[in-house]
């Protein structure tokens, strides 16, 4: 039994190292489009880009937080493609945004002038949640 646990730990470490070598994130706060990958870990990303277009997120056995409260949405909205495998992805937005998602049906928003956040993709054994929070008085450094 001890050998099985040891081999499992070695296999997990090898997968994590291999994935980190192959999957490079280019997510910096000022970028208008991101590619974010997190494998067996936790990461937080805060966008300050204006405009912010969106990007892609891959999360495998991870916890990912994406804060868009300081991002300026592009005129066409923000589109984020998600691939979530045994992970939790949380997207934080300011109040008043319209969220359109392929993950769960949401009630239609009133009006049509509010910024739009499009969430597309798949979640296997994981979750995607969108939460609203007030915008802090200062932008993060």
N, C-alpha and C positions, 0 to 999 in steps of 0.2 A: 504494500500500500504506500509506503514511504517513497519507493522508487517512482510510482505513478505520479505522485504529487511533485516530485523533483522534476520529472520529465515534462509535466504540464507547465511548471514554472519556466523551464528552459524554452519550451515552445512559445509561450506567451511573450517572453523577452525577445525571442528571435523575430516574432511577428511584429512587435512594436518597433524594433530597430530597423527591420526591413521596410516597414511602412513609412517610418520617418525619413528614410533615405530616398524613397520613391515619391512621397507626397510632400511637396514643399508648399507652404503657405506664403502668400504674398499680401497678407492683410496688415496694412498699416492704417492708422487713423485718418490720414489725409487722402488716401486712395479713393477714387470714385467708383472703382469696381474691384472686388476682392475674390480671392480663392483661399478659403480657410479649411484646413484639415486638422483634425485632432483624433489621435488613435491612442486608446487606453490612457486617458489623462483628463485634465480639466484646463479650459482656456476661457478667457474673457476678452472680448473685442469691443472697443468703443469707437464709433465713427464720428469724425468731425468734418468730413468732406462736404463741400457744397458746390455742386450738386453731388449727391450719392446715388448711383445707378442700381447697385445691388451686387450680385455675384453668386458664387456657389459655396456650399458648406458641406463637408463630409465629416461625419462624426461616427466613430466606431468605438463602442465601449467607453464612452466619454460623457462629460458634462460641458456644454458650451453655452456661454452667455454672450448675446449680441445686443449692445446698447446703441440704439439709433436716436436717442433723444437730442443729441447735438448735431445730427446729420441734417443737411438740407436736401429734401427730396428733389429728384429731377422732375421736370414738368410732366413726364410720362409716368412717374411713380418709381417705386423701388421694387425690383424683382429679385428674389433670393431663391435659388434652386437648392433644395436640401436632400441629402441622402443620410438617413439616420439609422444606424444599426446598433441595437442594444445601448442606446444613448438617450440623453435628455438635452434638448436644445430649447433655450428660452430667449425670446426676442422681446426687448423692452422698448416701448415706443411712448411718445407723449400722447395725451388724450386728444381726441378729435380726428385721428387718422382712420381711414377706411382700410380694413384688412380683408383681402380676398385670398382664400386658401383652398388648396386641393386636399387638405388633411381633414377638414371638418366643415360642414355647412355653417355659414354664419349669416345672421340676418342682414338684409341690405341696409346700407347706410342712408341716412337722410341727406338730401342735397347732392352736390357733386363737386364742390370746390375743395374739399379736404384732401390732403395728401393720401396717396394709395400705397399700400404695401401688399405685394403679390408674393405668396409663399407657395411654391410648387415642389413636387418631388414625392418621395416615399419615406415611410418610417417602418422599419421592421424591429419588433420587440423594443420599441422606443417611443418617445413622446416629443411633440413640438408644442410649445405654449407661447402665447403672446400675452404680455402683461403691459398695462399702462402705468406710468409713474410720472410725477411732476418733473419738469426740467430743473436741474440744479442752477443756482444763480451764476456760476462760473463754469466755463468749459474745462474739461479735464486736461491735464498737462501731459 
